Amino acid sequence: MSPKKKAIIVGAGIGGLATAVRLLVNNFEVDIFEKNSKIGGKVNLIEYKDFKIDSSASIFMLPKPYLEVFKYAKKDPRNYIELLELNTLYKVFNDEGDSFNIYSDFLKTTESLERGFNDESSNYYKYISDSYRRYLLVEKYFLNRSFFTLNYWSYFKALPELIKIHPFKNCYKTIEEYISNEYLKTLLAFQCMYIGESPLKSSNVFNLIPSTTQIYGLYYIKGGMYSYVKALEKLILELGGKIHLNSNVTNILMEKNVAIGAKINHENIFSDLIVCNSDFTYTIQNLIPRSVLKSKISKRKQNNLSFSCSTFILHLFLKKKYENLNVHNIVLNLNKKEVLLAPFIDGPLPKEYIYYIYCPSSIDTSLTPKDCECINITVRVPNLKKYKSKWSESTIVSLRNKILYDLSKIKGLEDIKENIVYESYTTPMTLKNDFNCFFGAAFGLNHNLLQTTIFRPQAKIKRLKNIYFVGDSVHPGSGISMSLTSAKLCCEKIISDFN
């Protein structure tokens, strides 16, 4: 029997962890090196005494890729994670003091829409249905296949179907064709922002987000999204993988155009292949020697790419229960220019926001002491290329105060400020410094049409050998589901290259 091929994985984000599982199943020797003291990358945990909450990603949509990782290893996911299906997908507050719910149950959603929006329910379901049909085409022809090599004939044959997606139309324009009520339009448009691009600019393709949410539902993992990270860690260790914390990779070692290892904490460690789960642009800029990069992927070219927006997250631990909050809550604002465009253009911070409030303790008592609450309030803000700020304490406090002031106007949340036990913040600088997110972009490279599918970084750069890429900026794109698919495509390429 030939010796196992040795793989080094740079970064213990979800993409790197999922790649590790798949490589271990295929008899590779796997070592993961993570610069921080905890695994998970941006999907991490905020803890204080008996409180804890996910640090960022929290919406569990498109469950298939999550479960596939365990099934690939012939493991039952139920032995690793406990999934709870959410009956209420979103509780939605508007700036007039009213609220309504979007449910997983179609009948209940219909009743909710008809109470609040008269005749919009039929328009809503037409939008969901048409967007879902487009999603099925995207899934078939784009999401689950690599573009490392391009079979032009197969895409020429598929062209009539792909035209039906209307990729050059933006998300908001499509929504307007179905929906007339401004609150409902803004709710759908906000969900399209989950990829980090303005729905006034992003391709109609991303209407798949609200459509798949309504059709497949949303789930909650007991213990929060970080429980999924820990489940992957458990599986990796069971399969014989190794995870090294506080291990900073400073260089990829190359012989001409072949990766032979990595410099980690000032020590050279050699391997047969490298998988970079570090931010793609950061990797090109800082880890790979300039001499092996062609001009089209040069450091200067990377600077000129378009990047997603960033986020500001206010993490609050509260000494009171707030019964009017569900797991996922959205506070709408109809100032379209400010909330749908300002986070994505050059200039100062927006004056108004749509707030996403994550309150997992509404159904999970393991996260807080009795009769307490933990919540994250997330807003979209420009990345550090668009808004050149160091995110000083005064900037943070000013935005924090605005958020709390706006939330206190919601019925039932009037005393939220007085009940804070502990608070912390995630800013674009946090993302840049702690997780090497280039320009503090929370979702990696932007998803404009010139940075998707065949134009997005793939699992491998043709010129380079034995080095692979996985994560938000790699095809198919950002979000946990997409990163898990990226890991699948990356592993398939590695197995193909190493037979």
matplotlib code that plots the C-alpha trace (Angstrom):
import matplotlib.pyplot as plt

x = [0.0, 1.4, 1.9, -0.8, -0.6, -0.1, -2.4, -2.0, -5.1, -4.6, -7.4, -10.1, -13.1, -16.1, -14.8, -11.5, -13.1, -15.4, -12.6, -10.6, -13.5, -13.7, -9.9, -9.7, -12.4, -10.2, -7.2, -5.2, -3.2, -4.6, -3.3, -5.3, -3.4, -5.4, -3.9, -6.5, -7.1, -10.4, -11.6, -14.4, -13.0, -15.8, -18.3, -17.3, -18.6, -19.0, -18.9, -19.4, -20.0, -23.0, -23.9, -22.9, -24.0, -22.7, -20.4, -21.7, -23.4, -26.7, -29.2, -29.3, -30.7, -30.3, -29.7, -28.5, -24.8, -24.7, -25.8, -23.9, -20.5, -21.5, -23.2, -20.0, -18.2, -21.0, -22.0, -25.5, -25.8, -28.2, -25.3, -23.5, -26.1, -29.6, -31.7, -34.9, -37.2, -38.4, -42.1, -41.6, -39.0, -38.9, -40.7, -40.8, -41.2, -41.9, -41.2, -44.9, -44.8, -46.5, -45.2, -46.0, -44.6, -43.4, -44.0, -42.7, -46.3, -47.7, -51.2, -50.1, -47.9, -50.9, -53.0, -50.3, -49.8, -53.5, -53.9, -51.2, -51.0, -54.5, -54.0, -50.2, -50.2, -50.8, -48.1, -45.8, -46.2, -45.8, -42.5, -41.4, -42.4, -40.7, -37.6, -37.4, -37.6, -34.6, -32.8, -33.2, -31.5, -28.7, -28.2, -28.1, -25.8, -23.7, -23.7, -22.5, -20.0, -16.4, -15.3, -11.6, -12.0, -14.8, -16.9, -18.2, -20.4, -22.3, -23.1, -24.0, -26.6, -27.9, -28.0, -31.8, -32.5, -29.9, -31.5, -34.6, -32.7, -32.5, -29.1, -28.7, -31.8, -31.2, -32.9, -35.0, -36.3, -37.6, -39.2, -41.0, -42.5, -44.4, -44.8, -46.4, -46.3, -43.1, -42.5, -42.8, -40.5, -37.9, -38.2, -37.4, -34.7, -33.0, -32.8, -31.1, -28.4, -27.2, -24.4, -23.1, -24.2, -27.0, -30.2, -30.3, -27.1, -27.0, -28.2, -31.8, -30.3, -30.0, -33.8, -33.1, -32.4, -36.0, -37.5, -35.5, -36.0, -39.8, -39.7, -37.1, -37.6, -35.0, -33.5, -31.8, -28.9, -29.2, -26.4, -26.2, -24.2, -21.0, -22.3, -21.9, -18.3, -17.7, -19.5, -17.1, -14.2, -15.4, -15.7, -12.3, -10.7, -12.6, -11.2, -7.7, -7.2, -5.2, -6.0, -3.3, -4.4, -2.4, -0.5, 0.0, 0.8, 3.0, 4.1, 3.2, 6.5, 6.9, 9.4, 8.9, 5.1, 4.6, 3.5, 5.6, 4.6, 4.0, 5.9, 4.1, 5.2, 8.6, 9.0, 8.9, 6.4, 6.3, 3.3, 2.1, -0.6, -1.9, -5.6, -6.1, -9.2, -7.7, -9.3, -8.5, -7.3, -5.3, -3.7, -2.7, -1.4, 0.5, 1.1, 2.0, 5.4, 4.9, 7.3, 4.9, 1.8, 0.8, -0.3, -4.0, -3.9, -1.2, -1.5, -2.3, -5.1, -6.5, -6.7, -8.8, -11.4, -14.9, -15.5, -18.6, -19.9, -19.0, -21.0, -21.3, -22.6, -23.7, -23.6, -25.9, -26.4, -29.6, -31.0, -34.5, -36.6, -38.1, -41.1, -41.8, -38.6, -38.2, -35.0, -34.8, -36.2, -35.9, -36.6, -37.5, -36.7, -38.2, -35.4, -34.3, -31.2, -29.8, -30.6, -30.2, -27.4, -25.3, -23.5, -22.1, -20.8, -17.9, -18.8, -19.6, -21.6, -25.3, -27.7, -30.4, -30.4, -32.4, -31.7, -31.4, -31.8, -30.8, -32.2, -31.4, -32.3, -35.9, -35.9, -32.6, -32.3, -28.8, -27.3, -28.2, -29.0, -32.7, -34.9, -32.2, -31.6, -28.8, -29.1, -27.0, -28.0, -26.4, -26.3, -24.6, -21.8, -19.2, -16.0, -12.7, -12.0, -15.3, -15.2, -11.6, -12.1, -10.2, -13.5, -12.5, -14.3, -16.3, -17.5, -18.5, -20.3, -22.2, -23.5, -24.2, -26.3, -28.3, -29.1, -30.3, -32.3, -34.0, -34.7, -36.2, -38.9, -40.2, -43.1, -41.7, -38.1, -38.3, -36.0, -33.4, -30.6, -31.3, -31.0, -27.6, -25.3, -22.5, -21.9, -19.3, -18.9, -17.7, -16.6, -14.9, -11.6, -12.4, -12.9, -9.7, -7.4, -8.8, -9.8, -7.7, -10.8, -9.4, -10.7, -12.8, -15.3, -17.6, -18.6, -15.3, -15.4, -18.5, -21.0, -21.3, -21.6, -17.9, -17.0, -19.4, -19.3, -16.5, -15.2, -14.9, -11.7, -12.0, -10.6, -7.3, -5.3, -4.1, -0.5, 0.0, 0.3, -0.7, -2.3, -6.1, -8.6, -11.9, -14.2, -16.3, -14.4, -14.1, -16.9, -19.8, -19.7, -20.4, -22.5, -22.1, -24.0, -21.9, -18.7, -19.6, -20.3, -16.9, -15.3, -17.0, -15.7, -12.2, -12.0, -13.2, -10.4, -7.8, -8.9, -8.9, -5.4, -4.0, -6.0]
y = [0.0, 3.4, 5.9, 8.4, 11.8, 14.6, 17.6, 20.9, 23.0, 26.7, 27.9, 26.1, 27.8, 25.7, 25.3, 24.0, 21.7, 20.2, 19.7, 17.9, 15.5, 14.6, 14.2, 12.0, 9.7, 9.4, 8.3, 11.5, 12.5, 15.9, 18.6, 21.8, 25.0, 27.8, 31.1, 31.8, 30.0, 28.6, 26.9, 28.2, 31.3, 33.9, 31.3, 31.6, 32.1, 35.0, 33.9, 35.7, 33.8, 31.6, 33.4, 32.5, 33.3, 32.8, 35.6, 35.9, 33.4, 32.3, 31.5, 27.8, 27.6, 24.9, 22.0, 19.5, 20.6, 20.7, 17.1, 15.8, 16.1, 13.6, 11.2, 11.4, 10.0, 7.4, 9.0, 9.8, 13.6, 13.1, 11.7, 15.1, 17.8, 18.4, 20.2, 22.1, 23.2, 26.7, 27.3, 31.0, 31.9, 35.6, 38.0, 41.4, 44.8, 47.9, 51.5, 52.1, 49.9, 46.9, 43.4, 40.3, 36.8, 34.7, 31.0, 27.7, 26.7, 28.1, 28.5, 30.5, 32.7, 33.3, 34.3, 36.6, 38.3, 38.7, 40.4, 42.8, 43.3, 42.6, 41.0, 40.4, 36.7, 35.4, 37.8, 36.6, 33.0, 33.7, 35.4, 32.5, 29.9, 31.7, 32.4, 28.8, 27.6, 29.8, 28.4, 24.8, 25.9, 27.6, 24.6, 22.2, 24.3, 26.3, 25.7, 22.0, 22.0, 23.3, 25.7, 24.8, 23.3, 24.6, 22.4, 25.2, 22.8, 21.7, 25.3, 26.2, 23.5, 24.8, 28.4, 28.5, 27.3, 29.7, 32.7, 32.0, 33.0, 36.7, 37.2, 40.8, 42.0, 43.1, 41.5, 44.6, 45.1, 41.5, 41.9, 45.0, 43.0, 40.9, 42.9, 46.4, 46.8, 48.6, 46.7, 43.3, 44.5, 45.6, 42.4, 40.3, 42.7, 42.5, 38.7, 39.1, 41.1, 38.1, 37.7, 41.1, 43.0, 45.6, 44.1, 47.2, 45.9, 42.1, 39.6, 38.4, 35.0, 35.8, 36.0, 32.3, 33.2, 34.2, 31.5, 28.6, 29.9, 29.7, 26.3, 24.5, 26.4, 27.4, 25.3, 26.0, 23.8, 23.2, 25.3, 27.6, 27.6, 27.0, 23.6, 22.7, 23.8, 21.6, 18.7, 18.9, 19.0, 15.9, 14.1, 15.1, 13.8, 10.6, 10.1, 10.7, 14.3, 16.8, 20.4, 22.8, 26.1, 29.3, 28.2, 31.1, 30.3, 33.1, 31.6, 28.9, 27.1, 26.8, 25.1, 27.0, 26.6, 23.6, 23.9, 21.8, 23.0, 26.0, 28.2, 28.0, 29.8, 30.2, 26.5, 24.9, 22.0, 20.0, 18.3, 16.9, 19.5, 22.7, 23.7, 27.4, 28.2, 31.6, 34.6, 34.2, 37.7, 37.7, 34.4, 35.8, 39.1, 37.6, 33.9, 33.0, 34.3, 37.0, 35.3, 32.3, 34.4, 35.4, 39.0, 38.2, 37.0, 39.5, 41.4, 44.6, 42.8, 41.5, 45.1, 46.1, 43.4, 44.3, 43.3, 42.6, 45.0, 44.5, 44.2, 45.7, 43.3, 44.4, 41.4, 41.8, 39.6, 40.7, 40.1, 39.9, 37.8, 39.5, 37.5, 39.4, 38.2, 35.0, 33.4, 35.5, 39.1, 41.9, 45.6, 47.2, 50.8, 52.1, 54.6, 52.6, 54.6, 54.4, 50.8, 49.1, 51.1, 53.1, 50.1, 49.3, 52.6, 54.9, 57.3, 57.6, 55.2, 55.0, 57.1, 54.5, 50.7, 47.5, 45.6, 41.8, 40.6, 37.0, 35.8, 32.0, 32.0, 32.4, 28.6, 27.5, 27.8, 26.3, 29.7, 31.9, 31.8, 31.5, 34.4, 36.0, 36.6, 36.8, 38.7, 39.9, 43.0, 43.1, 45.9, 46.2, 48.8, 49.6, 47.6, 49.3, 50.1, 52.0, 53.6, 54.3, 54.3, 52.7, 52.1, 54.2, 53.9, 57.0, 55.5, 52.3, 54.0, 56.3, 53.4, 51.4, 54.2, 54.6, 50.9, 50.8, 54.0, 52.6, 49.3, 50.9, 52.4, 48.9, 47.8, 45.4, 46.4, 49.9, 49.0, 46.9, 49.4, 49.2, 45.3, 44.9, 42.6, 42.5, 43.8, 43.4, 44.3, 42.9, 45.6, 45.5, 45.9, 42.8, 40.9, 42.2, 41.8, 38.5, 36.6, 38.3, 39.4, 41.6, 45.2, 43.7, 42.4, 40.1, 38.0, 37.9, 38.9, 40.6, 38.6, 40.7, 38.9, 39.3, 37.6, 34.6, 31.1, 31.0, 34.4, 33.6, 32.0, 28.2, 25.5, 25.6, 28.1, 26.4, 27.7, 26.4, 22.8, 21.1, 24.2, 24.5, 27.0, 26.9, 29.5, 32.6, 34.1, 30.8, 29.4, 29.0, 31.9, 33.1, 31.7, 28.5, 26.3, 27.6, 27.2, 23.6, 23.1, 24.8, 22.2, 19.4, 20.8, 21.4, 17.8, 16.4, 18.3, 17.1, 13.4, 13.8, 15.2, 12.6, 9.7]
z = [0.0, -1.0, 1.9, 2.6, 0.9, 3.4, 3.3, 5.1, 5.5, 6.2, 8.4, 10.5, 9.0, 8.0, 4.5, 5.7, 8.3, 5.7, 3.2, 6.0, 6.6, 2.9, 2.5, 5.6, 4.2, 1.1, 3.1, 3.2, 6.2, 7.3, 9.5, 10.0, 11.1, 12.7, 13.7, 16.4, 19.8, 18.6, 15.4, 13.2, 11.6, 11.3, 12.6, 16.2, 19.7, 22.1, 25.8, 29.1, 32.4, 31.7, 28.5, 24.9, 21.4, 17.8, 16.8, 13.2, 10.9, 12.3, 9.5, 8.7, 5.2, 2.5, 4.9, 2.3, 2.2, 6.0, 6.3, 3.3, 5.1, 7.7, 5.2, 3.0, 6.1, 6.5, 9.8, 11.0, 11.4, 14.3, 16.3, 15.9, 15.8, 16.9, 14.3, 15.2, 12.4, 12.9, 12.5, 12.3, 9.7, 10.5, 12.7, 10.9, 12.5, 10.5, 11.4, 12.1, 15.2, 13.5, 13.1, 11.0, 10.7, 7.8, 8.6, 7.2, 6.9, 3.6, 5.0, 8.0, 5.8, 3.5, 6.5, 7.8, 4.5, 3.9, 7.3, 6.6, 2.9, 1.4, -2.0, -1.9, -0.9, -4.5, -5.8, -3.1, -4.0, -7.7, -6.9, -4.7, -7.4, -10.3, -8.3, -7.2, -10.8, -11.5, -8.5, -9.8, -13.1, -11.1, -9.0, -12.0, -14.2, -11.8, -8.0, -8.0, -10.7, -11.0, -13.7, -13.5, -17.0, -19.1, -21.5, -23.8, -25.8, -22.7, -21.8, -25.4, -25.3, -22.0, -23.1, -23.8, -20.2, -18.7, -20.4, -18.4, -15.3, -16.5, -14.9, -16.0, -14.2, -10.6, -7.6, -6.7, -10.2, -10.2, -6.8, -8.1, -10.9, -8.4, -5.2, -4.7, -0.9, 0.1, 3.4, 1.6, -1.2, 1.4, 3.3, 0.2, -1.0, 2.4, 2.3, -1.1, 0.7, 2.6, -0.1, 0.8, -2.3, -2.9, -4.3, -6.5, -8.2, -7.7, -10.3, -10.2, -9.5, -5.8, -5.4, -4.8, -1.1, -0.1, -2.3, -1.0, 2.6, 2.1, 0.4, 2.4, 5.7, 8.2, 11.0, 14.2, 15.6, 19.3, 20.9, 17.9, 14.7, 16.6, 17.5, 13.8, 13.9, 17.0, 15.3, 12.4, 14.8, 16.5, 13.2, 12.1, 15.3, 15.0, 11.5, 12.6, 11.6, 13.6, 14.4, 15.5, 17.2, 17.6, 14.5, 12.1, 8.5, 7.1, 3.8, 1.3, 0.4, -3.4, -5.7, -8.9, -9.3, -7.0, -3.4, -1.1, 2.4, 4.6, 7.1, 10.4, 13.5, 11.9, 11.1, 7.7, 7.5, 4.3, 2.6, -0.6, -1.0, 0.6, 0.9, 1.7, 3.7, 4.5, 2.7, -1.0, -1.6, 1.6, 0.5, -2.9, -1.3, 1.6, 1.5, -2.1, -3.5, -6.0, -8.5, -9.1, -9.8, -13.3, -14.0, -14.1, -10.5, -9.3, -6.1, -7.9, -9.8, -6.5, -5.1, -8.1, -7.6, -6.2, -2.5, -0.6, 2.1, 5.8, 8.9, 12.4, 15.0, 18.5, 20.8, 23.9, 27.0, 28.8, 32.2, 31.0, 28.6, 25.6, 24.6, 21.4, 19.8, 17.8, 16.6, 13.5, 13.5, 10.9, 11.6, 8.3, 7.1, 3.8, 3.1, 0.0, -0.8, 2.7, 3.6, 0.2, -1.4, 1.1, 2.7, -0.8, -2.1, -1.2, 1.6, 5.3, 7.3, 6.4, 8.4, 8.5, 8.7, 8.4, 11.6, 11.7, 15.3, 16.1, 19.4, 19.8, 23.5, 22.5, 21.9, 23.4, 27.2, 27.2, 26.0, 29.0, 32.7, 33.6, 32.5, 30.4, 26.7, 24.3, 21.0, 18.1, 16.1, 12.7, 10.2, 6.8, 6.6, 3.9, 3.8, 4.6, 1.0, 0.7, 4.1, 5.2, 8.9, 11.8, 13.6, 16.6, 19.9, 19.2, 15.8, 17.6, 20.5, 18.1, 16.0, 19.1, 20.6, 17.4, 17.3, 20.9, 20.4, 17.3, 19.0, 22.1, 19.9, 19.2, 21.5, 24.1, 23.7, 25.3, 28.3, 26.4, 27.2, 30.9, 30.9, 29.3, 31.4, 28.8, 25.3, 22.7, 19.0, 15.7, 13.3, 9.9, 11.7, 13.7, 10.5, 9.0, 12.1, 13.5, 10.4, 7.6, 5.7, 3.0, 3.4, 6.3, 3.7, 5.6, 2.5, 0.6, -3.1, -4.4, -6.4, -9.5, -12.8, -13.5, -10.2, -10.3, -11.9, -14.5, -13.4, -9.7, -8.2, -8.5, -6.3, -8.2, -10.1, -13.4, -13.2, -9.7, -8.6, -5.4, -3.9, -3.6, -2.4, -0.5, 1.2, 0.6, -2.3, -4.1, -6.4, -5.8, -3.3, 0.2, 3.0, 4.9, 2.5, -0.4, 1.5, 2.2, -1.5, -2.2, 0.0, -1.9, -5.3, -3.9, -2.6, -5.9, -7.7, -5.3, -5.6, -9.4, -9.4, -7.0, -8.5]

ax = plt.figure().add_subplot(projection="3d")
ax.plot(x, y, z, "-o")
ax.set_aspect("equal")
plt.show()
